[in-house]
Amino acid sequence: MTELLQSLVRGLGSGSVYALLAIGFVIIYKSMRVISFAQPAFMLAGAVLVSYLVTGMNFFLAVLVAAALVALLGVGVERTALRPMIGKPVFVISIITLGVDVVIRVVVNSYIGLDVRQVGDPWGLRTVSLFGVDVQQRYLAMFLTTMVLVTVLFVFFKYSRMGLAMRATAFDQEVALSQGVSVGGVFALSWAIAGALAAIAGVFVSTGAGLDQSLWIIALKALPVIILGGLDSVGGAVIAGLAVGVFESIVGTYGGRVSHLFDGEFAQVSPYILMMLVLLVRPYGLFGTREVERV
Amino acid sequence: MRTTATRGRPELYTSYRQEIALLNTRPKRVWVTAMVLVAVLMPFSLTDDVLQLLATGFVAAIGAIGLNIVTGYAGQVSLGHAFFLAIGAYTAAALSGDPDGRVIGFGVTSLPVWLLAAGAAAALAGVIVAPLAVRLRGLYLAIVTLALVFIGEHVFRDWTDLTGGPGVGRPAAVPTLFGQRLDVDGEFFTKSQKLYLLMLVLLVIFAVLARNLVRSRTGRAMAAVRDRDIAASVIGIDLTKYKLIAFAVSSFYAGVAGALLYVTIGFFDPGSFNLLMSVQYIAMILIGGVATISGSIMGAMFITLLPRITRELPAVLPFVSSDATGRISVFQVEAILYGLLIIGFLIFEPRGMYGIWIRIRNYWKSWPFSY
């Protein structure tokens, strides 16, 4: 029972990281209809920035500064590499983000070097007793932060003027433009939000063991999440993120006992297999909008 | 065939068959013949390491043509090309491997046998994946094929009996043709010369086959599916069938390329079939030219030769260091170049190197009255 609860908490923790990354993907997708493969680079950039900033300032301040800087980076990428491509096929734009990812990651990697860097988080590997079960503090921190951020985002989308503008743009770009919405501003803001969320996710991923050059692979696990949740559903991204995290963690704990085929690294690829199975049944994810086509 | 009416008017076609012919203009006939001749004569004037590089480029070109069939012609974005390459590579290596070795091997070293088997195994995998492609569109498909790479990477890493395990690897396929080993120095030709000629012949065969496929009814159907799948199905094109064909043919090419890819080096590691490899193939067709066979070849040669070119950089640019320890090393320059080239070509020349060639050709076609 203790084992189950522990892997559940671990799953919710890593699941909230996936959710943060997935929300970034979904926000960009909703505004531009593009899947941004640059998220891994933003995540890595955020973690690396914090690992340098933390030597001079408080950890939480460092996270905020890093998130702001990566948000700026996101806006910069959007302006230089993506704005010229508006109106081109979405596949082409997505491939451009793939190129952006490679370029940013090479630059960031040169600041990581070959060693493992620490982000200097206050949690480390310390545990806290929760209903009689020892769970790591960092997983709780991940989960709580994500819940707070998700609430803030929902309130923002629902009640603020800019949030309304973003929803309008997601609904129909041209109509939004004709109503006076700055669609370019919406694009920039969505890249900024996605960058900031990725940076925070990167910091959380690097808590505990630290960060190295292979960390970016984790960001791609947000892809099964957005497919499961549906590409255009923020709520779906949160739920699917947590679900994928828990699924992965449970497979990691119990998979090896079922068969040796499912032990070791299998947990790492289990989200992808889950995604393929779900797609066979529901091609537009669990919460995505079904595209209606009449032939 | 040419009647008096067309004399002096080489581009006047009097039949449809004439227009879609393989080499429909005189310059094409002349230049293709000349290029093939130069390529055949090359092994007698170049050093072995350059020949090996070119041979690898030819193999990559076969793989790139395969990706171009599914992504360029049929419009089904595949980020999973590395997975199909891996299936081909392991089928061929296992078939031709040493039966008494530490990894699985059956000792069938005849090149045509393992080459076709590798292609068939990969094509089978493509057919299994295709039903997903039929249900999914665009970016959903891209993500699913990306997942294939990760799942494949995991399977090949764990299946050490077949792959030798990460960091160890296994010997690549052994090429024998008519009882002759092609990967050892022979009486008349060196190893590199033999492999270069082998890859060249195979590239020409597969390029012509692909060209024939895409100018046929099947190819036109694929293009229709790419341009507007709903419209295509309205005019009676069976989407399932043509997506299936595209995936099967593309995977067959990938399998063949995978089988040959490591023959020159002789050894390979399960870790090499990763996302980066898929991105490289995407880069090849984007830089070369989407939905063109000649573009696939140009792009593949370019991407294969790129590391060689960047290795010369430290001599020109002093701030680039040649080892991996410096802040700006050649490896980093190379990786950044992939990214920048993909972005640059997509923004400024979406038709790739093929498009640049078309521009040059059109300039000289109307010279001196080109505007």
Interface residues (C-beta under 8 A of the other chain):
Chain A: V34 I35 A81 P84 M85 K88 V90 F91 V92 S94 I95 I96 L98 G99 V100 D101 V102 V103 V106 V107 N109 S110 L220 L223 P224 I226 I227 L231 G264 E265 F266 Q268 V269 Y272 I273 M275 M276 L279 L280 P283 Y284 E293 V295
Chain B: V77 P131 L132 R135 L136 G138 L139 Y140 A142 I143 V144 L146 A147 F150 I151 E153 H154 R157 D158 I230 S233 V234 L275 V279 I282 L286 R327 I328 Q332 A335 I336 Y338 G339 L340 L341 I342 I343 L346 I347 P350
